[in-house]
């Protein structure tokens, strides 16, 4: 299942900490967690916000992926929002059909 995440980093934290944390998690072989394939991971060129797109085998795998950064460095995240996602070409027909069923 594909998940999208929008996140904002705490502007008071040192950006170099992100690189150090990533190196530590990768060296411990816990990032990316088993069952998660990172499709995209982008950070804005300003304001320390970003998006990630991941494919996860289970809710548990996604929970490990989303929470390991906050556990590794408490206070790093100002905000994070994660949800299952669909391609627009699949989602729109579904919503149109649902509307017809409801409003019909």
C-alpha positions in Angstrom: 0.0 0.0 0.0 1.2 3.5 -0.9 1.3 6.2 1.8 2.0 9.9 1.5 3.4 12.0 4.4 3.7 15.7 4.8 6.0 16.8 7.6 7.5 19.9 9.1 10.7 19.9 11.0 11.2 22.0 14.1 12.9 25.2 12.8 14.9 25.4 16.0 16.8 22.2 15.5 20.2 22.0 13.7 19.8 20.6 10.2 23.1 18.8 10.5 21.3 16.6 13.1 19.1 15.2 10.4 22.2 13.9 8.5 23.7 12.5 11.7 20.5 10.8 12.7 20.0 9.3 9.2 23.6 7.9 9.3 23.0 6.4 12.7 19.7 4.8 11.7 21.2 3.4 8.4 24.3 2.1 10.2 22.1 0.2 12.7 20.2 -1.2 9.6 16.8 0.0 11.0 16.2 2.6 8.3 14.4 2.1 6.1 12.5 -0.4 8.2 11.8 -3.9 6.9 8.6 -3.8 4.9 9.0 -0.2 3.7 10.2 0.9 0.3 11.0 4.6 0.0 9.7 5.9 -3.3 10.4 9.7 -2.7 11.7 11.8 0.1 11.9 15.6 -0.5 12.6 18.6 1.7 11.8 22.2 0.8 14.6 24.5 0.0 13.3 26.8 2.8 11.3 26.4 6.0 12.3 22.7 6.7 9.1 21.0 5.5 8.9 18.1 3.2 7.0 15.1 1.8 7.7 11.4 1.6 6.0 8.7 -0.4 6.5 5.1 0.8 5.2 1.7 -0.1 4.5 -0.3 3.1 3.7 -4.0 3.5 1.8 -3.4 6.8 0.6 -0.7 9.2 3.3 -1.8 11.6 6.0 -1.2 9.0 4.7 2.3 8.3 4.4 3.1 12.0 8.1 2.1 12.5 9.0 4.3 9.5 7.0 7.3 10.6 7.9 7.2 14.3 11.6 6.3 14.3 12.7 9.9 13.6 10.7 11.3 16.5 12.0 8.6 18.8 15.6 9.1 17.6 15.4 12.9 18.1 12.5 14.0 20.3 11.2 17.4 19.1 12.5 17.1 15.6 9.0 17.1 14.1 6.8 20.1 14.4 4.0 18.3 12.4 3.5 15.1 10.5 0.5 13.8 8.6 0.4 10.4 6.9 -2.3 8.7 4.9 -2.9 6.0 2.4 -2.8 7.3 -1.2 -4.1 6.4 -4.6 -3.2 7.5 -8.1 -5.6 10.3 -9.2 -6.7 8.2 -12.3 -7.9 5.5 -9.9 -9.3 7.8 -7.2 -11.5 10.1 -9.4 -13.7 7.3 -10.8 -14.1 5.9 -7.3 -15.3 9.2 -5.9 -17.6 9.9 -8.9 -19.2 6.4 -8.5 -19.6 7.0 -4.8 -21.2 10.4 -5.4 -23.7 8.8 -7.8 -24.5 6.1 -5.1 -25.1 8.7 -2.4 -26.8 11.5 -4.4 -28.3 9.1 -7.0 
